[in-house]
Amino acid sequence: MDRPGAVAQLRRAVSEFAQNQLGGTDSWCVALSGGPDSLALTAVAAALRPTTALIVDHGLQEDSARVAETARAQAVSLGCRSAEVLRVEVAGDGGPEAAARAARYAALESHRDGPVLLAHTLDDQAETVLLGLGRGSGARSIAGMRPHDPPWCRPLLSVRRAVTHDACTELGLTPWQDPHNVDRRFTRARLRGEVLPLLEDVLGGGVAEALARTATALREDTDLIDAIAADALPTVTTGAGLDTAALAALPAPVRRRVIRGWLLAGGAIGLTDKQIRGVDTLVTAWRGQGGVAVGSKLRGQRLFAGRHDGVLTLRQQAI
């Protein structure tokens, strides 16, 4: 039997995702950059349900306004009920990629009307896993992107990037080719253009699919430990913080997950595996050491997790 065409493959993937995850949703939004992945997704989504295209103009390239307007016009021609260009200012910590991502998601969140379809493919998932591995970010990072993390929907995580390119060809669409995708200044661009092709060559192919399978397996394990930790949190919580004796009795993976949840609830952001393990040593290897600093949601503040009288506590300190 002949393999279905690229458009048919995308339509099947999006339809199955919608049936399994969005059964009660009558309409949706799609994040459209104008590139082949999001353009192909927009074409398929608009044919399935009423679709609003949201085009984020980061203003990072000279012709960004023209690119955004072209994408808006393409969305309308593909049958989207509306298409809106969202202009954002990219600024913040963590480098240009992280700052652009934060600005993009904030704009999509504030303008969305329903769930938002994102055009991340299996190749994007493989790159995310490699980034997590290289940074030692722990299982949660290596578990990659979730297919459904409301309101964000990623129906193409099982689809190779080549399929979206072929779909654009089938549909006669001319996608925008983002020069940042081949700019060696950006880590993800080098992973895409250099590291993954080398791994595919050295290991005989199938690396992207294997990395994506690894993400799925780790995500299932992570979800289970999260559920156990959520049940354990009330049993170790005191009025002042977390009881270290009760924490010490928990299995190590559950204990660290409880600590993570407690830190996040206290206003921590950008937690790393190293920070969580540092707080864990206040429970398991207590020798009177000082606290562990973590990032805070409050500008000009940071949080310190410390131990006092057998209780983990969290306090703010001005930077």
Secondary structure, DSSP 8 states (H G I E B T S, - for coil): -----HHHHHHHHHHHHHHHH-TT-S-EEEE--SSHHHHHHHHHHHHHS-EEEEEEE---STTHHHHHHHHHHHHHHTT-SEEEEEE-----SSHHHHHHHHHHHHHHHHH-SS-EE----HHHHHHHHHHHHHHT--HHHHT---SEETTEE-TTTTS-HHHHHHHHHHHT------GGGG-TTSHHHHIIIIIHHHHHHHHTS-HHHHHHHHHHHHHHHHHHHHHHHHHHHHHHB-SSSEEHHHHHTS-HHHHHHHHHHHHHHTTEES--HHHHHHHHHHHHS-SS---EEEEESSTTEEEEEEEETTEEEEEEEE-
